[in-house]
Amino acid sequence: MGGIFVSNHVCDKMLSQQEEMVLALVELQTRVLGYPSHNIPEEKLKKTLSEADFGEFITKQPDGSYAYPTLLLSVKK
């Protein structure tokens, strides 16, 4: 109790077609390295954390200032 979980990951929200291409390349690179996926949909992450009794979500959506769409999320236990 009292812990904070912070996530900074590639998300499923695209701002442009160029970012969609970059995300596809990041996903390909991740899979070639042997990981199953690098993209976590925001709603799936929030649902899973809620089921683990986390609350008070704070999120920052992608705003175009990063190389690829990044979701910043923090949540308290």
ChimeraX attribute file (.defattr): number of C-alpha atoms within 10 A of each C-alpha:
attribute: neighborCount
match mode: 1-to-1
recipient: residues
	/A:1	7
	/A:2	6
	/A:3	8
	/A:4	12
	/A:5	12
	/A:6	13
	/A:7	13
	/A:8	12
	/A:9	17
	/A:10	20
	/A:11	19
	/A:12	17
	/A:13	16
	/A:14	17
	/A:15	13
	/A:16	11
	/A:17	9
	/A:18	12
	/A:19	17
	/A:20	16
	/A:21	13
	/A:22	14
	/A:23	21
	/A:24	13
	/A:25	12
	/A:26	17
	/A:27	18
	/A:28	16
	/A:29	14
	/A:30	15
	/A:31	13
	/A:32	10
	/A:33	9
	/A:34	9
	/A:35	11
	/A:36	11
	/A:37	12
	/A:38	16
	/A:39	16
	/A:40	13
	/A:41	14
	/A:42	18
	/A:43	10
	/A:44	10
	/A:45	13
	/A:46	16
	/A:47	11
	/A:48	11
	/A:49	17
	/A:50	15
	/A:51	10
	/A:52	10
	/A:53	10
	/A:54	20
	/A:55	15
	/A:56	11
	/A:57	14
	/A:58	11
	/A:59	15
	/A:60	11
	/A:61	13
	/A:62	18
	/A:63	12
	/A:64	13
	/A:65	8
	/A:66	9
	/A:67	10
	/A:68	23
	/A:69	23
	/A:70	22
	/A:71	20
	/A:72	17
	/A:73	18
	/A:74	16
	/A:75	18
	/A:76	16
	/A:77	14
